[in-house]
Amino acid sequence: MKSILFEQTGKPADILKNTDVPMPEPGPNEVRIKVLAAPINPSDIMFVQNLYGIRPQLPSGAGFEGMGVIDAVGEGVSMKAGTRVSFTGVGTWAEYAIAHHRSLIPVPDAMSDDIAAQLFVNPFTAYAMVQDANVPEGGWLMLTAAGSAFGKMVIQLCKMRGIKTIGTVRRDDLNDDLKALGLTEVVNVETENLAGHAWSARVKQITDGVGVACVLDAVGGQTATEALTCLAKGGTMLIYGLLSLQDPQINAGLLIFRELTVKGFWLTDWMRRVDNNTRQDVAKNVIGLLASGTFQLPIEASYSLDQIAEAVEHADRPGRWGKILIKP
């Protein structure tokens, strides 16, 4: 069978190879899945560059999330072959993948393969982070990199809950689409800074000088540094990514005198931390919202395993509207 592998870490387009490997066999509590679709998420790209919380054991497969049909089951698994599932593991960019039965989410018939392939990472992270943000109805939440697939999920969730949102962007071509999803205000960090003043001044203007209750940051660097100044007294910044590959500068005076909180968020740890009832509640809500079509998860393009270099380059392109999928 074919699987995307890398033998050294580095630029994904240069090191990922479509390789012939033996068909894997499921062990106890595992299943083998015939993969139908798998997304390219920022965490996948970071992993290949050895910049993620999980370090690759070389040679390594790539891709953390996907969907497909159970093809074979190991001892102790009650789920049947032929079941459509969303799943997580290492090595989802392959014709077949092994997954632990606890990582499986049965996919309802009403959900398309394209949506099911994106069921876990972005929707679960968005739902969990909006919960942790604890912004009241009518309050303000700000998210950086608002045009990302994750950002679109947060915008739609907040609209449902009556939370007002400010999204930062670097270009204006997606603004109308983001507002159609429910984004309250857009701040272009490039043009605001070019105008000679910090874009945080625009956020303060929008919020009548108060600031936002919470910031969800995926960028780090100067963006996160300035976003911290946008927080209201007692506000919280949740950092879940580092797209700039630069650490933010933390102003200790701001933390002290505004009583601010800065926390990291990693879905893997959140899933371990919460109880089973909470996990099931999130799964039920996310699946319901996606299966009903209430939430949109657009696809921009799909690629085969042979096209992996083009796929990862497209996924890294600025200004994308939808997710890039691998379809073995």
CORQUI-V545903 format. One record per pair of residues at least 12 apart in sequence whose ideal C-beta (glycine too) atoms are under 10 Angstrom apart, sorted by sequence separation. I is the first residue (numbers start at 1). J is the second residue. If there is no record, write none. Layout:
BEGIN
i & j
I & J
I & J
END
This chain:
BEGIN
i & j
4 & 16
5 & 17
7 & 19
48 & 60
52 & 64
69 & 81
70 & 82
87 & 99
88 & 100
107 & 119
129 & 141
143 & 155
155 & 167
167 & 179
174 & 186
187 & 199
203 & 215
215 & 227
227 & 239
250 & 262
270 & 282
303 & 315
312 & 324
4 & 17
5 & 18
6 & 19
47 & 60
69 & 82
70 & 83
86 & 99
87 & 100
130 & 143
141 & 154
154 & 167
165 & 178
175 & 188
187 & 200
189 & 202
215 & 228
224 & 237
237 & 250
301 & 314
311 & 324
3 & 17
4 & 18
5 & 19
48 & 62
69 & 83
70 & 84
85 & 99
87 & 101
88 & 102
89 & 103
105 & 119
129 & 143
141 & 155
151 & 165
167 & 181
169 & 183
172 & 186
187 & 201
188 & 202
215 & 229
248 & 262
300 & 314
301 & 315
310 & 324
311 & 325
312 & 326
3 & 18
4 & 19
5 & 20
47 & 62
48 & 63
68 & 83
69 & 84
70 & 85
87 & 102
88 & 103
89 & 104
105 & 120
143 & 158
152 & 167
187 & 202
212 & 227
215 & 230
224 & 239
300 & 315
311 & 326
2 & 18
3 & 19
5 & 21
47 & 63
68 & 84
69 & 85
85 & 101
87 & 103
88 & 104
141 & 157
151 & 167
165 & 181
167 & 183
172 & 188
186 & 202
187 & 203
215 & 231
311 & 327
2 & 19
3 & 20
45 & 62
47 & 64
67 & 84
68 & 85
70 & 87
86 & 103
87 & 104
88 & 105
103 & 120
126 & 143
141 & 158
151 & 168
165 & 182
166 & 183
167 & 184
169 & 186
171 & 188
185 & 202
214 & 231
224 & 241
300 & 317
1 & 19
2 & 20
3 & 21
44 & 62
67 & 85
68 & 86
85 & 103
86 & 104
87 & 105
140 & 158
151 & 169
164 & 182
165 & 183
166 & 184
167 & 185
168 & 186
169 & 187
170 & 188
172 & 190
185 & 203
187 & 205
211 & 229
212 & 230
213 & 231
214 & 232
224 & 242
237 & 255
308 & 326
1 & 20
2 & 21
3 & 22
44 & 63
66 & 85
67 & 86
68 & 87
85 & 104
86 & 105
105 & 124
139 & 158
146 & 165
148 & 167
163 & 182
164 & 183
165 & 184
166 & 185
167 & 186
168 & 187
169 & 188
170 & 189
171 & 190
172 & 191
187 & 206
211 & 230
212 & 231
213 & 232
220 & 239
235 & 254
301 & 320
307 & 326
1 & 21
43 & 63
44 & 64
66 & 86
67 & 87
85 & 105
86 & 106
87 & 107
141 & 161
146 & 166
147 & 167
164 & 184
165 & 185
166 & 186
167 & 187
168 & 188
169 & 189
170 & 190
171 & 191
185 & 205
211 & 231
212 & 232
213 & 233
215 & 235
216 & 236
217 & 237
218 & 238
219 & 239
223 & 243
224 & 244
228 & 248
300 & 320
307 & 327
1 & 22
3 & 24
43 & 64
44 & 65
65 & 86
66 & 87
83 & 104
84 & 105
85 & 106
86 & 107
129 & 150
133 & 154
137 & 158
146 & 167
147 & 168
163 & 184
164 & 185
165 & 186
166 & 187
167 & 188
168 & 189
169 & 190
170 & 191
185 & 206
210 & 231
211 & 232
213 & 234
214 & 235
215 & 236
216 & 237
217 & 238
218 & 239
220 & 241
221 & 242
223 & 244
225 & 246
227 & 248
228 & 249
300 & 321
301 & 322
302 & 323
303 & 324
305 & 326
1 & 23
40 & 62
41 & 63
43 & 65
65 & 87
66 & 88
79 & 101
84 & 106
85 & 107
139 & 161
141 & 163
142 & 164
143 & 165
144 & 166
145 & 167
146 & 168
147 & 169
152 & 174
159 & 181
160 & 182
168 & 190
169 & 191
184 & 206
185 & 207
210 & 232
211 & 233
213 & 235
214 & 236
215 & 237
216 & 238
217 & 239
218 & 240
219 & 241
220 & 242
221 & 243
222 & 244
224 & 246
225 & 247
226 & 248
228 & 250
229 & 251
298 & 320
299 & 321
300 & 322
301 & 323
302 & 324
303 & 325
304 & 326
305 & 327
306 & 328
1 & 24
40 & 63
41 & 64
64 & 87
65 & 88
66 & 89
77 & 100
78 & 101
83 & 106
84 & 107
126 & 149
130 & 153
135 & 158
138 & 161
139 & 162
140 & 163
141 & 164
142 & 165
143 & 166
144 & 167
145 & 168
146 & 169
147 & 170
151 & 174
155 & 178
158 & 181
159 & 182
203 & 226
207 & 230
209 & 232
210 & 233
211 & 234
212 & 235
213 & 236
214 & 237
215 & 238
216 & 239
217 & 240
218 & 241
219 & 242
220 & 243
221 & 244
223 & 246
224 & 247
225 & 248
226 & 249
228 & 251
231 & 254
235 & 258
237 & 260
238 & 261
239 & 262
240 & 263
241 & 264
298 & 321
299 & 322
300 & 323
301 & 324
302 & 325
303 & 326
304 & 327
305 & 328
38 & 62
39 & 63
41 & 65
64 & 88
65 & 89
68 & 92
72 & 96
74 & 98
77 & 101
83 & 107
84 & 108
126 & 150
129 & 153
130 & 154
137 & 161
138 & 162
139 & 163
140 & 164
141 & 165
142 & 166
143 & 167
144 & 168
145 & 169
146 & 170
147 & 171
155 & 179
158 & 182
159 & 183
168 & 192
199 & 223
203 & 227
206 & 230
211 & 235
212 & 236
214 & 238
215 & 239
216 & 240
217 & 241
218 & 242
219 & 243
220 & 244
221 & 245
222 & 246
224 & 248
225 & 249
231 & 255
233 & 257
234 & 258
235 & 259
236 & 260
237 & 261
238 & 262
239 & 263
240 & 264
241 & 265
298 & 322
299 & 323
300 & 324
301 & 325
302 & 326
303 & 327
304 & 328
38 & 63
39 & 64
40 & 65
63 & 88
64 & 89
66 & 91
67 & 92
71 & 96
76 & 101
79 & 104
84 & 109
86 & 111
92 & 117
125 & 150
126 & 151
129 & 154
133 & 158
136 & 161
137 & 162
138 & 163
139 & 164
140 & 165
141 & 166
142 & 167
143 & 168
144 & 169
145 & 170
152 & 177
155 & 180
156 & 181
157 & 182
158 & 183
159 & 184
200 & 225
201 & 226
204 & 229
207 & 232
210 & 235
212 & 237
216 & 241
217 & 242
218 & 243
219 & 244
220 & 245
221 & 246
223 & 248
224 & 249
225 & 250
229 & 254
233 & 258
234 & 259
235 & 260
236 & 261
237 & 262
238 & 263
239 & 264
240 & 265
241 & 266
297 & 322
298 & 323
299 & 324
300 & 325
302 & 327
38 & 64
39 & 65
63 & 89
64 & 90
66 & 92
68 & 94
71 & 97
72 & 98
74 & 100
122 & 148
123 & 149
126 & 152
127 & 153
131 & 157
135 & 161
136 & 162
137 & 163
138 & 164
140 & 166
141 & 167
142 & 168
144 & 170
147 & 173
152 & 178
155 & 181
156 & 182
158 & 184
200 & 226
203 & 229
204 & 230
217 & 243
218 & 244
219 & 245
220 & 246
221 & 247
222 & 248
224 & 250
225 & 251
228 & 254
232 & 258
233 & 259
234 & 260
235 & 261
236 & 262
237 & 263
238 & 264
239 & 265
240 & 266
296 & 322
297 & 323
299 & 325
38 & 65
39 & 66
63 & 90
64 & 91
65 & 92
66 & 93
68 & 95
74 & 101
77 & 104
79 & 106
84 & 111
86 & 113
122 & 149
123 & 150
126 & 153
127 & 154
130 & 157
135 & 162
136 & 163
137 & 164
147 & 174
151 & 178
154 & 181
155 & 182
156 & 183
199 & 226
200 & 227
203 & 230
219 & 246
220 & 247
221 & 248
222 & 249
228 & 255
231 & 258
233 & 260
234 & 261
235 & 262
236 & 263
237 & 264
238 & 265
239 & 266
240 & 267
12 & 40
35 & 63
37 & 65
38 & 66
39 & 67
61 & 89
62 & 90
63 & 91
64 & 92
65 & 93
66 & 94
68 & 96
73 & 101
121 & 149
122 & 150
125 & 153
126 & 154
129 & 157
130 & 158
135 & 163
146 & 174
147 & 175
153 & 181
154 & 182
155 & 183
198 & 226
199 & 227
200 & 228
201 & 229
202 & 230
203 & 231
204 & 232
220 & 248
221 & 249
231 & 259
232 & 260
37 & 66
38 & 67
61 & 90
62 & 91
63 & 92
64 & 93
68 & 97
70 & 99
84 & 113
86 & 115
87 & 116
121 & 150
122 & 151
124 & 153
125 & 154
126 & 155
135 & 164
146 & 175
152 & 181
154 & 183
155 & 184
193 & 222
200 & 229
201 & 230
219 & 248
229 & 258
231 & 260
36 & 66
37 & 67
38 & 68
60 & 90
61 & 91
62 & 92
63 & 93
86 & 116
87 & 117
122 & 152
123 & 153
126 & 156
127 & 157
130 & 160
131 & 161
133 & 163
135 & 165
147 & 177
151 & 181
152 & 182
189 & 219
199 & 229
200 & 230
228 & 258
231 & 261
240 & 270
35 & 66
36 & 67
37 & 68
60 & 91
61 & 92
62 & 93
63 & 94
66 & 97
68 & 99
70 & 101
85 & 116
86 & 117
88 & 119
118 & 149
122 & 153
126 & 157
130 & 161
147 & 178
152 & 183
168 & 199
198 & 229
199 & 230
200 & 231
217 & 248
229 & 260
231 & 262
3 & 35
12 & 44
16 & 48
35 & 67
36 & 68
61 & 93
62 & 94
84 & 116
86 & 118
87 & 119
88 & 120
122 & 154
126 & 158
146 & 178
151 & 183
198 & 230
228 & 260
1 & 34
12 & 45
15 & 48
33 & 66
35 & 68
36 & 69
57 & 90
61 & 94
66 & 99
86 & 119
87 & 120
88 & 121
130 & 163
189 & 222
193 & 226
1 & 35
4 & 38
11 & 45
12 & 46
14 & 48
15 & 49
33 & 67
34 & 68
35 & 69
56 & 90
63 & 97
70 & 104
85 & 119
86 & 120
123 & 157
168 & 202
189 & 223
192 & 226
228 & 262
12 & 47
13 & 48
33 & 68
34 & 69
118 & 153
146 & 181
168 & 203
12 & 48
32 & 68
33 & 69
34 & 70
35 & 71
54 & 90
61 & 97
70 & 106
88 & 124
147 & 183
166 & 202
11 & 48
12 & 49
24 & 61
31 & 68
33 & 70
34 & 71
61 & 98
86 & 123
146 & 183
166 & 203
189 & 226
9 & 47
10 & 48
11 & 49
21 & 59
32 & 70
33 & 71
34 & 72
65 & 103
67 & 105
69 & 107
189 & 227
224 & 262
9 & 48
10 & 49
31 & 70
32 & 71
33 & 72
68 & 107
147 & 186
8 & 48
9 & 49
10 & 50
19 & 59
21 & 61
31 & 71
32 & 72
67 & 107
143 & 183
146 & 186
166 & 206
6 & 47
9 & 50
31 & 72
32 & 73
146 & 187
166 & 207
6 & 48
8 & 50
9 & 51
17 & 59
19 & 61
30 & 72
31 & 73
32 & 74
164 & 206
6 & 49
30 & 73
31 & 74
47 & 90
141 & 184
142 & 185
144 & 187
164 & 207
187 & 230
4 & 48
26 & 70
29 & 73
30 & 74
67 & 111
69 & 113
140 & 184
145 & 189
26 & 71
29 & 74
30 & 75
67 & 112
68 & 113
140 & 185
142 & 187
144 & 189
215 & 260
217 & 262
9 & 55
16 & 62
26 & 72
28 & 74
29 & 75
30 & 76
31 & 77
44 & 90
67 & 113
166 & 212
9 & 56
15 & 62
16 & 63
25 & 72
26 & 73
27 & 74
28 & 75
29 & 76
30 & 77
34 & 81
67 & 114
165 & 212
168 & 215
211 & 258
214 & 261
215 & 262
8 & 56
23 & 71
24 & 72
26 & 74
27 & 75
28 & 76
29 & 77
31 & 79
36 & 84
44 & 92
67 & 115
68 & 116
164 & 212
217 & 265
7 & 56
9 & 58
23 & 72
25 & 74
26 & 75
27 & 76
28 & 77
31 & 80
32 & 81
37 & 86
38 & 87
44 & 93
67 & 116
68 & 117
164 & 213
166 & 215
167 & 216
168 & 217
170 & 219
211 & 260
216 & 265
6 & 56
8 & 58
12 & 62
31 & 81
33 & 83
66 & 116
67 & 117
163 & 213
7 & 58
8 & 59
9 & 60
26 & 77
33 & 84
66 & 117
67 & 118
163 & 214
165 & 216
168 & 219
6 & 58
7 & 59
8 & 60
31 & 83
33 & 85
35 & 87
65 & 117
66 & 118
67 & 119
5 & 58
6 & 59
7 & 60
33 & 86
38 & 91
39 & 92
40 & 93
65 & 118
66 & 119
67 & 120
170 & 223
5 & 59
6 & 60
31 & 85
33 & 87
38 & 92
39 & 93
65 & 119
66 & 120
5 & 60
6 & 61
37 & 92
38 & 93
65 & 120
168 & 223
4 & 60
5 & 61
6 & 62
31 & 87
33 & 89
35 & 91
38 & 94
64 & 120
65 & 121
4 & 61
5 & 62
35 & 92
64 & 121
65 & 122
3 & 61
4 & 62
35 & 93
142 & 200
168 & 226
3 & 62
4 & 63
30 & 89
33 & 92
35 & 94
38 & 97
168 & 227
3 & 63
34 & 94
35 & 95
33 & 94
34 & 95
35 & 96
142 & 203
166 & 227
33 & 95
34 & 96
35 & 97
154 & 216
168 & 230
33 & 96
34 & 97
140 & 203
32 & 96
33 & 97
142 & 206
166 & 230
32 & 97
33 & 98
142 & 207
151 & 216
31 & 97
32 & 98
33 & 99
140 & 206
150 & 216
24 & 91
31 & 98
32 & 99
140 & 207
151 & 218
30 & 98
31 & 99
139 & 207
140 & 208
150 & 218
30 & 99
31 & 100
142 & 211
143 & 212
21 & 91
24 & 94
30 & 100
31 & 101
140 & 210
142 & 212
146 & 216
148 & 218
27 & 98
29 & 100
30 & 101
33 & 104
139 & 210
140 & 211
141 & 212
142 & 213
143 & 214
144 & 215
145 & 216
23 & 95
24 & 96
26 & 98
28 & 100
29 & 101
31 & 103
140 & 212
141 & 213
142 & 214
143 & 215
144 & 216
145 & 217
146 & 218
21 & 94
23 & 96
24 & 97
25 & 98
26 & 99
27 & 100
28 & 101
29 & 102
30 & 103
31 & 104
139 & 212
140 & 213
141 & 214
142 & 215
143 & 216
144 & 217
145 & 218
21 & 95
24 & 98
26 & 100
139 & 213
140 & 214
141 & 215
142 & 216
143 & 217
144 & 218
145 & 219
18 & 93
19 & 94
21 & 96
26 & 101
37 & 112
39 & 114
139 & 214
140 & 215
141 & 216
142 & 217
143 & 218
144 & 219
18 & 94
37 & 113
144 & 220
16 & 93
36 & 113
37 & 114
41 & 118
44 & 121
135 & 212
136 & 213
36 & 114
37 & 115
39 & 117
43 & 121
135 & 213
145 & 223
37 & 116
38 & 117
39 & 118
41 & 120
42 & 121
133 & 212
134 & 213
135 & 214
144 & 223
36 & 116
37 & 117
38 & 118
39 & 119
41 & 121
42 & 122
133 & 213
134 & 214
144 & 224
36 & 117
37 & 118
39 & 120
41 & 122
133 & 214
35 & 117
39 & 121
43 & 125
132 & 214
133 & 215
144 & 226
39 & 122
133 & 216
144 & 227
41 & 125
130 & 214
132 & 216
143 & 227
129 & 214
142 & 227
5 & 91
130 & 216
4 & 91
129 & 216
3 & 91
4 & 92
5 & 93
142 & 230
3 & 92
4 & 93
5 & 94
142 & 231
3 & 93
4 & 94
126 & 216
140 & 230
150 & 240
2 & 93
3 & 94
125 & 216
140 & 231
150 & 241
2 & 94
3 & 95
140 & 232
1 & 94
2 & 95
3 & 96
139 & 232
142 & 235
144 & 237
148 & 241
1 & 95
2 & 96
3 & 97
141 & 235
1 & 96
140 & 235
142 & 237
143 & 238
144 & 239
148 & 243
1 & 97
145 & 241
141 & 238
143 & 240
144 & 241
145 & 243
144 & 243
145 & 244
135 & 235
144 & 244
135 & 236
133 & 235
134 & 236
42 & 145
133 & 236
132 & 236
133 & 237
133 & 238
42 & 148
132 & 238
41 & 148
42 & 149
41 & 149
42 & 150
130 & 238
41 & 150
129 & 238
39 & 149
128 & 238
129 & 240
128 & 240
126 & 240
181 & 295
125 & 240
181 & 296
125 & 241
180 & 296
177 & 298
157 & 285
157 & 286
160 & 289
132 & 263
133 & 265
157 & 289
132 & 265
153 & 286
156 & 289
160 & 294
160 & 295
129 & 265
153 & 289
128 & 265
153 & 290
129 & 267
132 & 270
156 & 294
157 & 295
128 & 267
131 & 270
156 & 295
125 & 265
156 & 296
125 & 266
126 & 267
129 & 270
156 & 297
125 & 267
128 & 270
153 & 295
124 & 267
128 & 271
131 & 274
152 & 295
153 & 296
178 & 321
152 & 296
153 & 297
177 & 321
122 & 267
125 & 270
128 & 273
152 & 297
174 & 319
121 & 267
124 & 270
128 & 274
152 & 298
173 & 319
174 & 320
120 & 267
124 & 271
131 & 278
171 & 318
174 & 321
149 & 297
170 & 318
171 & 319
173 & 321
149 & 298
170 & 319
128 & 278
131 & 281
149 & 299
169 & 319
120 & 271
128 & 279
131 & 282
149 & 300
127 & 281
128 & 282
124 & 279
127 & 282
127 & 283
124 & 282
127 & 285
128 & 286
123 & 282
124 & 283
127 & 286
123 & 283
126 & 286
124 & 285
123 & 285
124 & 286
127 & 289
120 & 283
123 & 286
119 & 283
122 & 286
123 & 287
120 & 286
123 & 289
119 & 286
123 & 290
103 & 271
119 & 287
126 & 295
152 & 321
152 & 322
116 & 287
119 & 290
147 & 318
149 & 320
152 & 323
115 & 287
118 & 290
119 & 291
123 & 295
147 & 319
148 & 320
149 & 321
147 & 320
149 & 322
116 & 290
123 & 297
147 & 321
149 & 323
115 & 290
116 & 291
122 & 297
148 & 323
149 & 324
42 & 218
111 & 287
115 & 291
106 & 283
110 & 287
105 & 283
112 & 290
115 & 293
119 & 297
88 & 267
108 & 287
111 & 290
112 & 291
118 & 297
88 & 268
107 & 287
108 & 288
110 & 290
111 & 291
115 & 295
117 & 297
118 & 298
105 & 286
106 & 287
110 & 291
111 & 292
112 & 293
115 & 296
116 & 297
118 & 299
105 & 287
108 & 290
109 & 291
110 & 292
111 & 293
115 & 297
117 & 299
88 & 271
107 & 290
108 & 291
110 & 293
114 & 297
115 & 298
107 & 291
108 & 292
114 & 298
115 & 299
112 & 297
114 & 299
117 & 302
112 & 299
114 & 302
51 & 242
51 & 245
46 & 241
46 & 242
49 & 245
43 & 240
46 & 243
86 & 283
42 & 240
43 & 241
45 & 243
42 & 241
46 & 245
42 & 242
42 & 243
86 & 287
122 & 323
64 & 268
86 & 290
118 & 322
118 & 323
117 & 323
118 & 325
114 & 322
115 & 323
117 & 325
114 & 323
117 & 326
93 & 303
95 & 305
117 & 327
53 & 264
94 & 305
114 & 325
54 & 266
93 & 305
113 & 325
53 & 266
114 & 327
52 & 266
54 & 268
113 & 327
53 & 268
93 & 308
53 & 269
93 & 311
93 & 312
43 & 266
43 & 267
43 & 268
97 & 328
94 & 326
96 & 328
93 & 326
95 & 328
92 & 326
94 & 328
93 & 328
92 & 328
62 & 308
62 & 312
39 & 297
67 & 325
66 & 325
39 & 299
66 & 326
68 & 328
37 & 299
66 & 328
40 & 303
63 & 326
48 & 312
62 & 326
37 & 302
38 & 305
45 & 312
40 & 308
44 & 312
35 & 305
45 & 315
40 & 311
44 & 315
45 & 316
40 & 312
42 & 315
40 & 314
41 & 315
42 & 316
40 & 315
39 & 315
40 & 316
41 & 323
44 & 326
40 & 323
41 & 324
39 & 323
40 & 324
39 & 324
40 & 325
18 & 304
19 & 305
39 & 325
40 & 326
18 & 305
38 & 325
39 & 326
17 & 305
18 & 306
37 & 325
38 & 326
16 & 305
18 & 307
36 & 325
37 & 326
38 & 327
18 & 308
37 & 327
38 & 328
17 & 308
18 & 309
35 & 326
36 & 327
37 & 328
16 & 308
17 & 309
35 & 327
36 & 328
16 & 309
35 & 328
15 & 309
34 & 328
13 & 308
14 & 309
16 & 311
12 & 308
13 & 309
16 & 312
12 & 309
13 & 310
15 & 312
11 & 309
13 & 311
14 & 312
12 & 311
13 & 312
12 & 312
13 & 313
4 & 305
11 & 312
12 & 313
13 & 314
2 & 304
3 & 305
11 & 313
13 & 315
2 & 305
12 & 315
13 & 316
2 & 306
4 & 308
12 & 316
11 & 316
4 & 311
4 & 312
18 & 328
4 & 326
4 & 328
3 & 328
2 & 328
1 & 328
END
